[in-house]
Amino acid sequence: MAKHLGLVARAGGIALLLAASPAAAQTLTLGYAAVVSTMDPHYHNLGPNNAAGMHVFDRLVERDARARPSPSLAESYRALSETLWEFKLRRGVKWHDGRDFTADDVAFTFERAPHVPNSPGGFGGFLRAISRVEVVDAHTLRLHTAQPHPLLPIDLASVSIIARHAATGAQAEDYNNGRAAIGTGPYRLAAYRSGDRLELLRNDAYWGEREPWARVNIRFLLNDGARTAALLAGDADLIEQIPTSDLARLRREPRLAVTEIPSLRTVFMSPDYSRTGSHPLVTDNAGAPLPQNPFLDHRVRRALSMAINRKALAEQVMEGAGVPTAQWLPPGAFGYNPDVQPVAFDPETARRLLAEAGFPEGFRLSLATPNDRWPNDARLSQAVAQMWTRIGVRTAVDAMPFSAFTPRRSRQDHAMQLGAWGSSTGEASNYLLSIVATHDRQRLTGAANMTRHSDPRLDDMVLRGAAIMDEERREAAWREAVASYAEREPMIQLLQYVNTWAHRRGLRHDPRMDERTVAMGVREAR
């Protein structure tokens, strides 16, 4: 062990010496905890994809590290009426191939984004309010909405703008090989190597602040130990999603620094709602499928919730990098309801509720979880499975790579699954519209509703709240929706994450509440 540590120390020292040279100082290497599955910015609304896309593509509106919106490709915007918004576009912006950016590209983007073939979870929900796009001139755009929609600028901060001339007819592979990945962002795509890495080159014609890094390498380091080892060896300058077991050690390491921030990401258990009848992965104790879906009964969901010791999950599994919750935003976020607290840990009452629901002897359940996507995802699932087993719901964990988990999730194969969602808008409606609202391709709601949950009352609350222009009244509506959600528990909330990163000394990192790791947030400390 001492010999190994010596090798690591020497490797780290060599890396620091290399970093001091001008050539190395121009290169930044980031270690991602999950793969970037595509460079098509509209195909899959997934954290790593969105983070990678921020380097190559811009949006009309941008969000900073604290999720606060500000103008980007749109240098200004205003509501002309309750149902009409005007966006003035930035002049002089060039695509990576030198052609001019215009309002026509924005119109093309808004046509394409909701209709990407085979998308497992797209971006149409962010454009659902727009009834008509009016191109006034090359740098003026007017967006008509069917009803008042005060969140439109915030929604548009999630939609990457693409070039009509480069992307017409393009498929996902055209983005991955670079042909269609022509953006206006601070970096250009040099190479995308599926499952391995992403290579970016600085866009020296960028309209905004010039980036200090001539080259950015993003390595996909799914294994927790591999990410930490890469940082210690100097093979990565900054890594995300620090293994909780390594946090204390990395904080003590004099060559490194740790940054953290409360997360917009919540983690929860999602029951299947796509079936009213039996599911092969939910059986009685003899292994026979149950005649009907037990998760449709609120008493069963409440029993499963009461069986979970969230304090133990936060302290023992997450080692302090998570906070028990019954909602999906940290305190202080727009729509957070301070009156909504997690259900008390009460296994005795949980058993009683199961008996009342017709399961005095419990039942058997398979719980699906990724084992390489979110912090301690499989460990959290194992801990919850043990807690459920203690009240008679004998739970087996089916852990798998996220690449296998996602297609099964899209087909509603899972009876119960671990889920996580980062509300990229920084306010309450994003989770409600994406995860909780009824899956409806025409209304563009429930884009990431993989369990097919549907509650007309919640749908109505969401749509009414989204149309309230007055901020105080809108926040009150979101708090009411949070309380209703917590009462019904369609998903069983577990924790709110705390986002963590570690980087070599000599760098300055601006941690993001949306957990995205971007080169634009990393600078030399001097």
C-alpha positions in Angstrom: 0.0 0.0 0.0 2.8 2.4 0.9 4.5 1.7 -2.5 1.2 2.3 -4.3 0.7 5.7 -2.5 4.2 6.7 -3.4 3.6 6.0 -7.1 0.4 8.0 -6.9 2.2 10.9 -5.3 5.0 10.9 -7.9 2.4 10.7 -10.7 0.5 13.6 -9.1 3.8 15.6 -8.9 4.6 14.9 -12.5 1.1 16.1 -13.5 1.4 19.3 -11.6 4.8 20.0 -13.3 3.2 19.4 -16.7 0.3 21.6 -15.8 2.8 24.4 -15.2 4.0 24.4 -18.8 2.2 26.7 -21.3 1.0 23.8 -23.6 -0.5 21.8 -20.7 -2.0 24.8 -19.1 -4.1 25.2 -22.3 -5.7 21.8 -21.9 -8.3 20.8 -19.3 -9.3 17.3 -18.6 -12.7 16.6 -16.9 -13.8 13.3 -15.5 -17.6 12.6 -15.9 -19.4 10.0 -13.8 -21.7 9.0 -16.7 -21.4 8.6 -20.4 -22.5 11.3 -22.8 -24.9 9.1 -24.9 -25.2 11.5 -27.9 -24.1 14.8 -29.1 -27.6 15.5 -30.6 -28.8 18.2 -28.1 -32.5 17.3 -28.6 -32.4 13.5 -28.5 -32.3 12.7 -24.7 -32.8 15.1 -21.8 -30.1 13.7 -19.7 -27.7 15.5 -17.4 -24.3 14.4 -19.0 -25.7 15.1 -22.5 -26.9 18.6 -21.4 -23.6 19.4 -19.8 -21.6 18.3 -22.9 -24.0 20.2 -25.2 -23.4 23.4 -23.3 -19.9 23.5 -24.7 -20.9 23.3 -28.3 -24.4 24.9 -28.5 -25.9 28.0 -27.0 -29.5 28.8 -25.9 -31.5 32.0 -26.2 -31.4 32.3 -22.4 -28.7 30.8 -20.2 -28.7 29.8 -16.5 -25.8 30.5 -14.2 -24.5 28.1 -11.6 -27.3 29.1 -9.2 -29.9 28.5 -11.9 -30.6 32.2 -12.4 -31.6 33.1 -16.0 -29.8 35.7 -18.1 -29.7 36.7 -21.9 -27.5 34.6 -24.2 -28.2 34.3 -27.9 -31.2 36.5 -27.2 -29.6 39.8 -25.9 -33.0 40.9 -24.6 -36.6 39.6 -24.2 -39.9 41.0 -23.0 -43.5 40.2 -22.8 -45.5 42.4 -25.2 -48.7 40.9 -23.7 -49.7 37.9 -21.6 -49.5 35.7 -24.7 -46.8 37.4 -26.8 -43.1 37.5 -26.2 -40.4 39.3 -28.2 -36.8 38.2 -28.4 -34.1 40.4 -29.8 -31.3 38.2 -31.0 -27.6 39.0 -30.7 -25.9 40.3 -33.8 -22.6 39.2 -35.2 -22.9 35.6 -33.9 -21.3 33.0 -36.2 -21.9 29.3 -36.4 -18.7 27.2 -36.1 -18.5 27.0 -39.9 -18.6 30.8 -40.2 -22.1 31.3 -41.4 -24.4 33.8 -39.7 -26.8 32.9 -36.9 -30.3 34.2 -37.5 -33.9 34.0 -36.2 -34.6 31.3 -38.9 -32.3 28.9 -37.1 -34.3 29.4 -33.9 -37.5 28.7 -35.8 -36.0 25.6 -37.2 -34.9 24.5 -33.8 -38.3 24.9 -32.3 -39.8 22.8 -35.2 -37.3 20.0 -34.7 -36.8 19.7 -30.9 -40.3 18.2 -30.0 -40.2 15.6 -32.8 -36.9 13.8 -32.7 -37.6 10.2 -33.8 -37.2 7.5 -31.0 -36.3 10.1 -28.4 -36.4 8.4 -24.9 -37.1 11.7 -23.2 -36.9 14.9 -25.2 -37.3 18.6 -24.9 -40.8 19.2 -26.3 -42.2 20.0 -22.8 -40.1 23.2 -22.8 -41.8 24.4 -26.0 -45.3 23.2 -25.2 -46.7 26.7 -24.6 -45.6 28.1 -28.0 -48.5 28.2 -30.5 -46.8 30.1 -33.2 -43.2 31.3 -34.0 -43.1 34.6 -35.9 -39.8 35.6 -37.5 -40.0 39.4 -37.7 -36.5 39.8 -39.2 -33.1 38.2 -39.0 -32.6 39.3 -35.4 -36.2 39.6 -34.1 -38.4 36.7 -33.0 -41.9 36.8 -31.6 -43.3 33.8 -29.8 -47.1 33.4 -29.4 -48.5 31.3 -26.6 -52.0 29.9 -26.3 -52.3 31.1 -22.8 -50.2 33.2 -20.4 -46.9 31.4 -19.8 -44.5 33.4 -17.5 -41.9 30.6 -17.5 -41.2 30.8 -21.2 -37.7 32.5 -20.9 -36.7 30.0 -18.2 -38.0 27.1 -20.3 -36.0 28.2 -23.3 -32.8 28.0 -21.3 -33.1 24.2 -21.8 -33.4 24.2 -25.6 -30.1 24.3 -27.5 -30.2 26.2 -30.8 -29.0 24.4 -33.9 -28.3 25.5 -37.4 -30.9 24.9 -40.2 -28.2 24.6 -42.9 -26.2 22.0 -40.9 -29.0 20.0 -39.2 -31.8 19.7 -41.8 -32.5 15.9 -42.1 -29.7 15.1 -39.7 -29.9 12.0 -37.5 -28.2 11.3 -34.2 -25.1 9.8 -35.9 -24.6 13.1 -37.8 -24.1 14.9 -34.5 -21.9 12.2 -33.1 -19.5 12.3 -36.1 -19.6 16.1 -36.1 -21.3 16.8 -39.4 -24.4 18.3 -37.8 -22.7 19.3 -34.5 -22.3 22.9 -35.7 -23.0 25.3 -32.9 -22.3 28.8 -31.7 -20.9 27.7 -28.4 -17.4 28.4 -26.9 -16.1 25.0 -28.1 -16.2 23.0 -31.3 -16.6 19.3 -31.4 -13.3 17.6 -32.3 -14.2 14.0 -31.6 -16.9 12.0 -29.9 -15.9 8.5 -28.9 -18.9 6.6 -27.6 -18.5 5.2 -24.1 -15.0 6.6 -23.8 -14.5 10.4 -24.2 -15.3 13.7 -25.8 -12.7 16.0 -27.3 -13.4 19.7 -27.8 -11.4 22.6 -29.3 -11.8 26.3 -28.4 -14.0 28.3 -30.7 -11.7 31.4 -31.2 -14.6 33.2 -33.0 -16.9 32.8 -30.1 -19.2 35.9 -29.5 -18.7 35.8 -25.7 -15.8 35.6 -23.3 -12.8 33.9 -24.7 -12.2 30.6 -23.0 -8.7 30.0 -21.4 -8.6 26.3 -22.5 -7.5 25.6 -26.1 -8.6 22.0 -25.7 -11.0 20.2 -23.3 -11.0 16.4 -22.9 -14.0 14.9 -21.2 -13.4 11.3 -20.1 -16.2 9.0 -19.1 -15.1 7.5 -15.8 -18.1 5.5 -14.6 -16.3 3.7 -11.8 -16.1 5.7 -8.6 -12.6 4.5 -7.8 -11.4 5.1 -11.3 -12.5 8.8 -11.1 -10.7 9.3 -7.8 -7.6 7.5 -9.0 -7.5 9.6 -12.2 -7.6 12.8 -10.2 -4.9 11.6 -7.8 -2.7 10.5 -10.6 -3.0 13.8 -12.5 -4.9 12.2 -15.4 -7.9 14.4 -14.7 -7.9 18.0 -13.5 -11.4 17.9 -12.1 -13.9 15.1 -11.4 -17.6 15.2 -10.5 -19.8 13.1 -8.2 -17.1 12.3 -5.6 -17.7 8.9 -4.0 -19.0 9.7 -0.5 -16.5 7.2 1.0 -13.6 9.4 -0.5 -14.9 12.8 0.4 -13.1 13.1 3.8 -9.8 11.8 2.3 -9.9 14.2 -0.7 -10.7 17.2 1.6 -7.5 16.4 3.5 -5.3 16.0 0.4 -3.2 19.2 0.1 -2.9 18.9 -3.7 -6.6 19.0 -4.2 -9.7 21.1 -3.4 -13.3 20.0 -3.0 -16.3 22.2 -4.0 -20.0 21.5 -3.3 -23.4 23.0 -3.5 -27.0 22.0 -2.7 -28.4 20.1 -5.6 -31.5 20.6 -7.8 -31.5 16.8 -8.1 -33.8 14.6 -6.0 -33.7 10.8 -5.8 -36.9 8.7 -5.4 -38.6 5.4 -5.9 -41.0 5.1 -8.9 -43.7 2.5 -8.9 -45.1 1.3 -12.3 -48.5 2.7 -13.2 -48.7 1.4 -16.8 -50.7 -1.7 -15.7 -53.8 -2.1 -13.7 -53.5 -5.9 -13.7 -50.6 -8.2 -12.9 -46.9 -7.5 -13.4 -44.4 -10.4 -13.6 -42.0 -8.7 -11.2 -44.6 -8.3 -8.4 -45.8 -11.6 -7.0 -47.3 -13.2 -3.9 -44.9 -15.0 -1.6 -45.3 -18.2 -3.6 -44.2 -16.5 -6.8 -47.6 -16.1 -8.4 -48.4 -12.8 -10.1 -50.8 -10.6 -8.1 -54.2 -10.1 -9.8 -53.9 -6.3 -9.8 -51.2 -3.6 -9.4 -50.7 -3.0 -5.7 -49.1 0.5 -6.3 -52.4 1.9 -7.4 -53.5 1.8 -3.8 -52.3 4.8 -1.8 -52.1 2.7 1.4 -49.4 0.5 -0.2 -47.3 3.5 -1.4 -47.6 5.1 2.1 -46.6 1.9 3.8 -43.5 1.7 1.5 -42.7 5.3 2.4 -43.1 4.8 6.1 -40.8 1.8 6.0 -37.9 3.9 4.8 -35.5 5.4 7.4 -34.4 8.4 5.4 -32.1 9.7 8.2 -30.1 6.4 7.9 -29.9 6.8 4.1 -28.5 10.3 4.5 -26.1 9.5 7.2 -25.0 5.9 6.5 -25.4 5.5 2.8 -24.8 9.0 1.6 -22.4 9.9 4.4 -23.8 13.4 4.6 -24.0 14.1 0.9 -27.8 13.9 0.9 -30.7 15.4 2.9 -34.0 13.6 3.6 -36.9 15.1 1.7 -40.6 14.7 0.6 -40.3 17.1 -2.3 -37.8 17.8 -5.2 -36.1 21.1 -4.6 -33.7 22.4 -1.8 -35.0 25.0 0.6 -35.1 28.5 -0.9 -36.0 27.3 -4.4 -39.1 28.8 -6.1 -42.0 26.6 -5.1 -40.3 24.8 -2.2 -42.9 24.2 0.6 -41.4 24.4 4.1 -44.5 22.8 5.6 -43.9 19.5 3.7 -41.7 17.2 5.6 -40.8 13.5 5.0 -43.1 10.9 6.3 -41.9 9.6 9.7 -40.1 6.2 9.8 -42.8 3.9 11.3 -42.5 0.2 10.2 -45.3 -0.9 12.6 -47.9 1.5 10.9 -46.5 0.4 7.6 -47.3 -3.2 8.3 -50.8 -2.2 9.4 -51.4 -0.2 6.2 -50.3 -3.2 4.1 -52.8 -5.5 5.9 -55.6 -2.9 5.4 -54.7 -2.9 1.7 -55.1 -6.7 1.6 -51.5 -7.8 2.0 -51.1 -9.0 5.6 -48.3 -11.3 4.5 -46.8 -8.7 2.2 -45.6 -9.6 -1.3 -42.5 -10.0 -3.4 -41.0 -7.3 -5.6 -38.1 -6.7 -8.0 -36.5 -3.3 -7.7 -34.5 -2.1 -10.7 -31.7 0.3 -10.3 -28.7 1.6 -12.2 -25.3 1.0 -10.6 -23.3 3.7 -12.4 -25.4 6.8 -12.9 -26.2 8.7 -9.7 -24.3 8.9 -6.4 -24.6 5.6 -4.5 -27.6 4.6 -6.7 -27.3 0.8 -6.2 -26.3 1.3 -2.5 -29.5 3.3 -1.9 -31.6 0.7 -3.6 -30.1 -2.1 -1.6 -30.7 -0.2 1.7 -34.3 0.6 0.7 -34.9 -3.1 -0.3 -33.7 -4.2 3.1 -36.1 -1.8 4.8 -39.1 -3.0 2.7 -38.2 -6.6 3.3 -38.5 -6.0 7.0 -42.2 -5.0 6.7 -42.9 -8.1 4.5 -42.4 -6.7 1.0 -39.6 -9.0 0.1 -37.5 -7.0 -2.4 -34.8 -8.2 -4.7 -32.6 -5.7 -6.3 -31.9 -5.9 -10.0 -28.8 -3.6 -10.5 -27.5 -2.9 -14.0 -25.5 -0.3 -16.0 -27.5 2.8 -16.9 -27.1 1.9 -20.6 -29.2 -1.2 -19.9 -31.5 0.4 -17.4 -32.7 3.2 -19.7 -34.3 1.2 -22.6 -36.1 -1.0 -20.1 -37.4 2.1 -18.3 -38.6 3.5 -21.6 -40.6 0.3 -22.3 -42.1 0.3 -18.8 -40.4 -3.0 -18.0 -39.7 -2.2 -14.4 -42.2 -2.8 -11.6 -40.4 -0.5 -9.2 -37.3 1.6 -10.1 -34.9 4.1 -8.6 -35.3 7.4 -10.3 -33.6 10.8 -10.0 -34.4 14.2 -11.6 -32.6 17.5 -11.6 -35.0 20.4 -12.1 -33.0 22.3 -14.6 -35.3 25.4 -14.4 -34.6 25.7 -10.7 -38.3 25.9 -9.8 -41.1 23.5 -9.0 -42.9 23.1 -12.3 -40.1 21.3 -14.2 -40.4 18.1 -12.2 -44.2 18.2 -12.2 -44.4 18.7 -15.9 -41.7 16.2 -16.8 -42.0 13.4 -14.3 -45.5 13.6 -12.7 -47.8 15.0 -15.4 -49.6 12.6 -17.7 -47.5 11.4 -20.6 -49.1 13.1 -23.6 -47.2 13.7 -26.8 -49.8 16.1 -28.2 -49.8 18.3 -25.1 -46.1 17.8 -24.6 -46.4 16.9 -21.0 -44.8 14.0 -19.1 -41.8 13.7 -21.5 -39.8 11.8 -18.8 -42.8 10.1 -17.2 -41.5 6.6 -17.7 -43.9 5.0 -15.1 -47.0 6.4 -16.9 -48.3 7.9 -13.7 -51.5 9.9 -14.4 -53.5 12.1 -12.0 -56.0 14.5 -13.7 -56.2 16.6 -10.5 -52.4 17.2 -10.4 -52.4 17.8 -14.2 -54.9 20.5 -13.7 -52.9 22.1 -10.8 -49.8 22.1 -13.0 -51.4 23.7 -16.0 -53.2 26.3 -14.0 -50.0 27.2 -12.0 -48.0 27.5 -15.2 -50.3 30.2 -16.5 -50.2 32.5 -13.5 -48.2 35.6 -14.4 -48.0 37.0 -10.9 -44.9 35.4 -9.2 -46.3 35.5 -5.6 -49.5 33.7 -6.7 -47.6 31.3 -8.9 -45.3 30.2 -6.1 -48.4 29.7 -3.9 -49.8 27.4 -6.6 -46.6 25.4 -6.7 -46.5 25.0 -2.9 -50.1 23.8 -3.0 -49.1 21.3 -5.7 -46.1 20.1 -3.6 -48.4 19.5 -0.7 -50.9 17.5 -2.8 -48.0 15.5 -4.3 -46.6 14.7 -0.8 -50.1 13.6 0.4 -50.6 11.2 -2.6 -46.9 10.1 -2.9 -47.1 9.0 -6.6 -43.3 8.7 -6.3 -41.6 8.0 -3.0 -39.1 10.7 -2.4 -35.9 9.7 -0.6 -33.2 12.4 -0.6 -32.0 15.7 -2.1 -28.4 15.3 -3.2 -25.5 17.6 -2.4 -23.4 18.0 -5.6 -19.6 17.5 -5.1 -16.5 17.9 -7.2 -12.7 17.7 -6.6 -10.0 19.4 -8.6 -6.3 20.0 -8.5 -5.0 23.0 -6.6 -4.4 26.0 -8.9 -7.9 25.9 -10.4 -11.0 27.8 -9.5 -14.3 26.0 -9.9 -17.8 27.5 -9.8 -20.1 24.6 -8.6 -23.5 24.3 -10.3 -26.8 23.5 -8.6 -27.8 21.6 -11.8 -24.8 19.4 -11.2 -23.4 20.0 -14.7 -19.6 19.9 -15.1 -18.5 22.4 -17.7 -15.2 23.8 -18.7 -16.7 27.3 -18.7 -16.9 27.1 -14.9 -13.2 26.3 -14.5 -10.4 28.8 -14.5 -6.8 29.1 -13.3 -6.8 30.4 -9.7 -4.4 33.2 -10.5 
